[in-house]
Amino acid sequence: MPEEIIRSLTVDGLRYGYRVLPRDPAAGGAPATEPVLVIGGALQGMFGWPQMDDHLGPVADVVTADLPGMGTADPLPPGPGAPVLRAAVTGIMDDLGAPRINLFGFSYGAAVAFDCARHDPGRIARLVLGGVPTHIGEEQRDYWHRATRRLAEGDAEGFASLAADGLMCLDPDRHVHRRELARRYVRRSFLHALAHSGHAAESLRRALGDRPDFSGGLSGVPALVFAGEHDTVTSPEQQREFAGTIEGSRFLTLPDSDHWVVLERSEEVAALVTRFFTGGALEPAAAPLPHQTRAPVVPPAESAPATPRHHTSPTPRTGPR
């Protein structure tokens, strides 16, 4: 396994960084695809994607990042964060010397990745978006504001428990693979971020306060959108409707998982992303969607999850990665 490389950059005076795991030369031949940049959720840093290293490492350089407001990077300043984050991603591409990259965004990172693709589609070879938070209702925002008040009161444990529960499907009638393992992992991750980052709480408030624009379309970039079938943050039905605004995009639901599908189905997600970025075959359920210019407005409280599409998945590892 090659040695990873850590690089530090600045954008608008803000310090941030990225990590590159160069393609394993033992794989032989030329890379099968462009470098892959992975952008995670609000508190997911550059070291949280080992399953991507395992699957993508033989075929491409794997890049993860602490963008401004994430991980060990400087916090975002007041005001809109999207222009700064776009510029930070462009800075990574330029520093890599890569004319184009593959871009994978999950949860909050999906908003960043989609924004980058819309503003500079010529530099995005392929786009994968997972757990896309296209519709966040007022009831959900109220819940998260209650959770962040726990932080203001100094109750980090209470906040971490509420935050983990708010991102997961806890309905006992819906089977979620490795639910309790994922729940404990997410809770510990929140506590770790709060203990090791002076601006973790502010990053969460920013993620809640920002209202990313998912309404506009995108063309010229091959794209895949996927969701856990029991995602309670934004339903699979709403995510599929969003995918329909991306010309020629494909959409998949993954069974027995919720918003944290990247933990509960880590191996399946990594294999899916690798197949898409290398031009591999996807299952028939991922046929191109009919294109529409803008996403239809669906009241969040009224929407029900789409009918699950079950398919065979690889056996996952014994714990969340």
C-alpha positions, -999 to +999 in steps of 0.1 A: +000+000+000+015+034-010+022+061+016-005+087+019+003+124+012-011+153+033-012+187+017-021+221+033-038+249+013-055+282+019-085+298+003-096+334+011-071+333+040-086+301+054-064+271+061-076+237+050-061+205+037-064+173+018-051+138+018-041+117-012-037+079-012-018+074-045-030+044-066-013+013-055+015+006-081+012-031-074-021-030-093-001-026-125-010-007-157-025+028-159-052+042-136-086+031-146-102+065-139-094+101-128-086+108-091-117+105-068-124+132-043-146+122-014-165+149+005-184+138+036-209+153+061-204+183+083-182+166+108-166+139+086-129+145+081-103+133+057-095+101+077-130+086+078-132+067+045-111+035+047-136+015+027-130+038-003-093+033+000-098-004-001-120-004-032-108+026-052-071+023-043-063-003-070-079+018-098-074+055-089-058+081-066-082+085-036-085+121-022-102+131+010-104+166+025-109+188+055-126+217+037-131+250+055-155+244+084-147+206+085-123+185+105-091+204+114-096+232+088-103+268+098-140+276+104-160+293+076-166+330+081-200+345+084-220+347+052-226+322+024-202+293+025-208+278-009-184+301-029-156+294-004-161+257-005-162+257-043-130+276-044-114+251-019-124+222-041-109+239-072-078+246-052-074+208-045-079+200-082-053+226-092-028+214-066-033+178-078-026+190-114-058+172-124-078+186-153-108+166-142-117+145-111-145+121-101-165+136-072-184+117-045-204+138-020-224+123+009-250+141+030-239+177+036-210+169+013-235+161-015-246+198-015-209+208-018-203+183-046-234+192-066-227+229-063-192+223-077-205+203-106-231+229-115-205+257-115-177+239-133-190+208-150-161+206-174-138+196-145-160+168-132-156+135-150-184+117-130-205+126-100-219+104-072-242+118-046-255+098-016-280+107+012-288+139-005-306+163+019-329+179-006-358+185+017-353+194+054-386+203+070-393+227+098-400+198+122-365+185+115-349+219+119-367+223+153-354+190+164-318+199+155-321+233+172-332+215+204-302+193+200-278+222+196-292+239+227-279+209+246-244+220+234-250+255+245-259+241+279-227+221+281-244+187+276-222+172+249-234+136+258-271+147+254-264+164+221-245+134+207-274+111+215-300+134+200-279+140+170-273+103+163-310+095+167-320+124+145-300+110+116-313+074+118-344+054+113-353+039+147-386+024+136-384-012+149-407-023+120-381-013+094-350-034+093-318-015+092-286-035+089-262-030+118-284-002+132-271-002+168-234-005+157-240+025+134-258+044+161-230+040+186-204+049+159-222+081+149-226+091+186-189+085+193-180+104+162-199+135+173-183+133+208-149+130+192-154+159+169-167+181+198-137+172+219-110+177+192-124+207+171-129+241+186-155+249+159-174+216+156-205+232+171-204+261+148-199+238+118-231+219+128-250+252+131-238+262+096-249+229+082-284+234+097-287+270+087-275+267+051-302+259+026-284+244-004-301+250-038-310+215-051-337+229-075-316+236-106-306+210-131-272+197-143-261+184-177-229+171-192-218+152-161-226+114-158-242+111-123-254+085-099-276+093-068-283+067-042-302+065-009-308+041+019-344+028+016-353+040+051-336+074+050-356+097+074-336+128+066-348+131+030-369+102+017-357+081-012-387+093-032-376+129-028-340+120-036-351+102-068-370+133-079-339+154-073-319+129-094-344+135-122-331+171-126-297+158-136-296+149-173-290+112-178-286+104-141-291+071-125-307+064-091-306+035-067-320+026-032-299+003-011-319-021+011-320-024+049-303+010+055-311+046+064-293+079+061-261+063+073-260+038+045-223+045+041-218+028+075-245+002+074-237-009+038-201+004+037-188-024+014-217-022-010-215+016-012-178+015-019-182-012-046-211+008-062-190+040-063-160+021-078-182+005-105-197+038-115-164+057-116-148+030-137-176+026-161-187-008-147-222-022-151-250-011-127-281-031-120-312-026-142-329-005-115-303+022-121-314+029-157-312+066-167-341+087-153-364+109-175-349+144-173-367+174-159-354+209-156-362+216-120-370+195-089-407+194-081-416+208-047-427+180-024-439+189+012-414+170+034-439+160+060-463+145+035-438+124+015-435+087+021-403+066+013-403+050-021-411+013-025-378-005-016-360-022-044-342-052-029-311-067-045-283-089-034-255-071-016-220-082-006-215-094+030-204-064+050-176-062+075-184-069+111-183-032+123-188+003+109-159+016+090 
